[in-house]
Every structure is written in C-alpha cells, then in structure tokens.
C-alpha cells in the first residue's frame, strides 16, 4: 500500500474519535499541510430557506474576515465553485476547473479577486452527497497546492470522512444502513485499497459488469452516491476492514 493511502487510513481511524470540529480541522491540517493547504472548509453548498448562509458551514479554518465578507456580499449565490459542486461528484481544482463567464458574471469574477486578497489562490473542492439529501463540499487550499493526481483518490476518501464527522458532531442523523453480502464486502474491500473495476473482477474471477452491479447494490444499501462514499460508510461502520 502506498504511503498516502496508508496515511489516509490512519486519518480515518483518528477522525472518528475526535471530539469537536476544531480537532477535525487540526487533523486535516496535519494530513494536507504537505500539499500546501492551510485553509479548510466543510459546508453545504447552499443554505436552506430557514437558514442564514453561515449556518450552512459545518466547520472552517479560513482567513480571518473572509466568511464575514462572503456572507455580507451574499457570494453564496454567485460562487462558481459551489455551483459546479451540483454538477459533478469528482474533486476539482478550485476555481480553476469551476467554469464561469467573466464577462457575463461579474460577481463571480469579483469573488475570485476578493478570495485572492485573502490568500485563497489555489485549492481543491470535493463534492459530497450527504445523508440529509443535501449536497456538501470539503475545501482545502491556500496560495499554492501541489497535489499529484495519484494522491487524489486517498484524499477524496479522507474528505468524505472529515465531512461525515463534522455532520455527526453537529447532530446530523446518519442514514440507515443494510447488511452487505459477503461478495459485496469483498468488492468494497478491494475498492478501498485502490483496485480498479477490472482488477477486482480478475481477483474475484467475475466479470467487470458484475463488479459494477455489486457496487451499485452497495451504494443503494448504504445510502451512498459513489463507490468512494460507499467505501467510506462501510469502513466507518466496520462492515469492511481493509
């Protein structure tokens, strides 16, 4: 197992025991500081009609004054990164891969400029489908993020755990989970250690389409949207132990 995945599993074991969101952010900092990240945020992508925008933020360690400015200017409705979270399940580079038209969306352009004034120049945003049927996100960033593509799957899994713990500390009820079959546990265990669909098929002597069917079944039973999220829930609930 490579070093980053091993460290991600260590983070997973640690984060489930942390007593408050400040400790979760500290753990994220220890894990992600090597990539240049020193700013973090776990939030829903939009507040409910009954919430003020700040209540959609579960935990953060952003530059002093940034959220005050963001809330006062109501940038949540113009943020291209939060908008892009609603269209993808894959982590993406913040603002670099979140499309917007600078000429037609001056507020989005203003947000990018204001963020840079606070030292938020680069980052990664991880979209998350939460048990409450609300889209969430985990952001980590700073002035420059040096993130090899090969490390992203492990960091994706870590972000899911950080968000899940932030939800639990806020008192969010967890989704009900159903028992997985032995074969489904085998499939998710191999997925957790980084095996591709084809690798899992070879290891279990089944067809790739059968692997995909098992993953789909796991997602349905666990209330997950993606394979990575299904792995997270199964590990959290001790259904599998890679």
C-alpha positions in Angstrom: 0.0 0.0 0.0 1.4 3.4 -0.9 2.3 6.0 1.8 -0.5 8.4 1.1 -3.2 5.7 1.3 -1.7 4.4 4.5 -1.8 7.8 6.0 -5.4 8.3 4.8 -6.4 5.1 6.6 -4.6 6.5 9.8 -6.6 9.7 9.4 -9.9 7.7 9.1 -9.1 5.8 12.3 -8.3 9.0 14.1 -11.1 11.3 12.8 -13.9 9.1 14.0 -12.8 9.6 17.6 -12.3 13.4 17.5 -14.5 15.4 20.0 -15.0 18.6 18.1 -14.7 20.2 14.7 -11.5 22.1 15.7 -9.8 18.8 16.2 -11.1 17.6 12.8 -9.6 20.7 11.1 -6.3 20.1 13.0 -6.2 16.5 11.7 -6.9 17.8 8.1 -4.0 20.3 8.5 -1.6 17.6 9.6 -2.6 15.5 6.6 -2.8 18.2 3.9 -0.1 20.6 5.0 2.4 18.7 2.9 0.5 19.8 -0.2 0.5 23.5 0.7 -3.0 23.6 2.2 -3.6 25.7 5.3 -7.2 26.7 4.8 -10.2 24.4 5.1 -14.0 24.4 5.0 -16.7 21.8 5.3 -20.2 23.1 4.3 -23.3 22.5 2.4 -23.3 24.2 -1.0 -26.3 26.3 -0.2 -28.3 27.2 2.9 -31.9 26.1 3.4 -34.6 28.7 3.2 -34.8 28.6 7.0 -31.0 29.2 7.5 -28.8 32.2 7.3 -25.8 31.5 4.9 -23.3 31.0 7.8 -25.4 28.1 9.2 -24.6 26.0 6.1 -20.9 26.0 7.2 -20.2 22.9 9.4 -16.5 23.7 10.1 -13.9 26.0 8.7 -10.4 27.4 9.1 -10.5 30.2 6.6 -8.6 33.6 6.7 -9.9 36.0 9.4 -12.7 38.1 7.9 -13.3 36.0 4.8 -16.6 34.5 5.8 -17.8 37.8 7.1 -17.1 39.4 3.7 -18.5 36.4 1.9 -21.7 36.5 3.9 -22.2 40.2 3.8 -21.8 40.2 0.0 -24.0 37.1 -0.3 -21.5 35.5 -2.7 -23.0 32.1 -2.0 -25.5 32.7 -4.8 -22.7 33.7 -7.3 -19.9 31.2 -6.3 -19.0 29.2 -9.4 -17.3 26.5 -7.3 -20.4 25.8 -5.3 -22.5 25.8 -8.5 -20.1 23.3 -10.1 -20.4 21.0 -7.0 -24.0 20.5 -8.1 -23.0 19.1 -11.5 -20.1 16.7 -10.6 -19.1 14.1 -8.0 -15.4 14.3 -8.7 -13.0 16.5 -6.8 -11.9 19.5 -8.8 -9.4 22.4 -8.7 -11.0 25.5 -7.1 -11.7 28.0 -9.2 -9.6 26.7 -12.0 -12.0 23.9 -13.1 -15.2 25.6 -12.0 -16.4 27.3 -15.2 -17.9 30.8 -15.3 -18.1 33.6 -17.8 -16.2 36.6 -16.5 -17.9 39.0 -18.9 -21.4 37.8 -18.0 -20.8 37.0 -14.4 -19.0 40.0 -12.8 -20.0 38.9 -9.3 -18.2 35.6 -9.8 -15.1 37.4 -11.1 -15.3 39.7 -8.1 -15.4 36.7 -5.7 -12.3 35.2 -7.3 -10.5 38.5 -6.9 -11.6 39.0 -3.3 -10.6 35.5 -2.4 -7.1 36.1 -3.7 -6.9 39.2 -1.5 -7.3 36.8 1.5 -4.6 34.4 0.2 -7.1 31.9 -1.2 -5.5 31.4 -4.6 -5.5 27.7 -5.2 -7.3 24.7 -3.8 -9.3 21.5 -4.2 -13.0 21.1 -3.7 -14.6 17.7 -3.0 -18.4 17.5 -3.7 -20.2 15.3 -1.2 -23.8 13.9 -1.2 -24.8 13.9 2.4 -27.3 11.6 4.2 -29.7 14.6 4.6 -30.1 14.7 0.8 -28.1 17.9 0.6 -25.0 18.5 -1.4 -22.0 19.3 0.6 -18.3 20.0 0.0 -14.9 19.9 1.6 -12.4 22.5 0.5 -8.7 22.7 1.2 -6.5 25.3 -0.2 -4.0 28.1 0.2 -1.6 30.1 -2.0 -0.4 27.1 -4.0 -1.4 23.5 -3.8 1.0 20.8 -5.1 -1.2 17.8 -5.4 -0.2 14.8 -7.5 -3.1 13.2 -9.4 -2.2 9.8 -7.9 -2.9 11.1 -4.4 -6.4 12.4 -5.1 -8.4 9.1 -4.5 -7.0 8.8 -1.0 -7.6 12.5 -0.2 -11.1 12.1 -1.6 -11.8 9.3 0.9 -10.3 11.4 3.7 -12.5 14.4 2.8 -15.6 12.2 2.9 -14.7 11.1 6.5 -14.0 14.7 7.5 -17.4 15.8 6.3 -19.1 12.8 7.9 -17.5 13.5 11.3 -18.5 17.2 11.0 -22.1 16.2 10.4 -22.0 13.8 13.3 -20.7 16.5 15.7 -23.4 18.8 14.5 -26.0 16.1 15.4 -27.0 15.2 11.9 -28.8 11.8 12.0 -27.0 9.1 10.0 -28.6 7.2 7.1 -29.8 3.7 7.9 -27.5 1.0 6.5 -28.4 -2.5 5.4 -26.2 -5.6 5.6 -24.0 -6.3 2.7 -23.4 -9.8 1.3 -20.0 -11.4 1.6 -19.3 -10.8 -2.1 -20.3 -7.1 -1.7 -17.9 -6.8 1.2 -15.1 -8.4 -0.9 -15.7 -5.9 -3.7 -15.7 -2.9 -1.4 -12.6 -4.1 0.4 -10.7 -4.3 -2.8 -12.0 -0.9 -3.9 -10.8 0.5 -0.6 -7.3 -0.5 -1.3 -7.3 1.2 -4.6 -8.2 -1.7 -7.0 -9.9 -0.8 -10.3 -13.1 -2.5 -11.6 -11.0 -4.7 -13.8 -8.6 -5.6 -11.0 -11.5 -6.5 -8.7 -13.0 -8.6 -11.5 -9.7 -10.5 -12.0 -9.2 -11.0 -8.3 -12.7 -12.4 -7.7 -12.9 -14.2 -11.1 -16.1 -12.4 -12.1 -17.0 -10.1 -15.0 -16.4 -6.3 -14.7 -20.2 -5.8 -15.2 -20.8 -8.0 -12.2 -18.4 -5.8 -10.1 -20.3 -2.7 -11.2 -23.6 -4.4 -10.2 -22.2 -5.2 -6.8 -21.0 -1.6 -6.3 -24.5 -0.3 -7.4 -26.1 -2.6 -4.8 -23.7 -1.5 -2.1 -24.4 2.2 -2.9 -28.2 1.5 -2.6 -27.9 -0.3 0.7 -25.5 2.2 2.3 -27.2 5.3 1.0 -24.1 6.3 -1.0 -23.9 8.2 -4.3 -20.5 7.0 -5.4 -18.2 4.0 -4.9 -15.8 6.1 -2.8 -18.6 7.1 -0.5 -19.8 3.5 -0.2 -16.3 2.5 0.9 -16.3 5.4 3.5 -19.6 4.3 5.0 -18.6 0.6 5.1 -15.3 1.4 6.8 -16.9 3.8 9.2 -19.5 1.2 10.3 -16.9 -1.6 10.5 -18.5 -3.5 7.7 -15.2 -3.9 6.0 -11.6 -3.5 7.3 -9.0 -3.1 4.5 
